[in-house]
Amino acid sequence: MDLQLKNKTVLVTGGNMGMGAVFVESFAKEGANVVINYIVQPEQSESFAQMIREKYDTGALAVLADITDEEQVDRMVDKIIEAFGHLDVLVNNAGIWPTQNFMDISLEDWKKVMDVNLNGAFICTKAACRQFMKQGKGGHIVNINSKSGISVTSGGHAHYATSKGGITLLTKSVAREVSKDGIVVNCVVPGMVATPMNEKERNDPKMLGYYLNRLPMGSFSDPEDIANAVLFLASDKAYFTTGSIFDVTGGLLL
């Protein structure tokens, strides 16, 4: 299926590592211009952008911006327009996944998770919607959620689960308001995905067994499995799908 993403401009927050990097490369394979937002590892991010340009013969721009800072996000959008002339897709991917028992979570810890995982998505979504409306051609927003934003099945992540629960309702709320402007807003719900974020857990035989026993499909998913859902929801093939919670957990939420 041709998703007709060629020459679209796609911003992926936290796009220089983990699932974000897989999303970036997947869009580049489709011929889209990709914008790699990062907050750490500047040299690696620039090298990644260069590799994308050379390997896929498409536009790739690495942009340093703290997504919790409105002014930095606005400047990032300005750089995107200067480089490519338009913005068509936002993938709110950036996030953190700390593990702490609830009674050990400080207010500072709580605020940090909310700031990155929820407030960052809010700020970027608002900036993207402004640009989409200015262009007058609609746009697509794909929020990267988590099974923890739908159902809590283990302890140690109260702040993370709460932030992702917020993503669930942010997706629906924004979709309800901006659909009239041709802006399609959905979220993808990954389960246990093999990424550097959970490498410690996957390398612990006890923890690995615990997670695998909960997965009906019997294995962690690959980031490419999530990328396939993101690509579809970012395309015009999904134009009449908005406010959806797209389950890619391998049956974890059954």
Order of alpha helices (4+ residues) and beta strands (2+ residues): beta-alpha-beta-alpha-beta-alpha-beta-alpha-alpha-beta-alpha-beta-alpha-alpha-alpha-beta
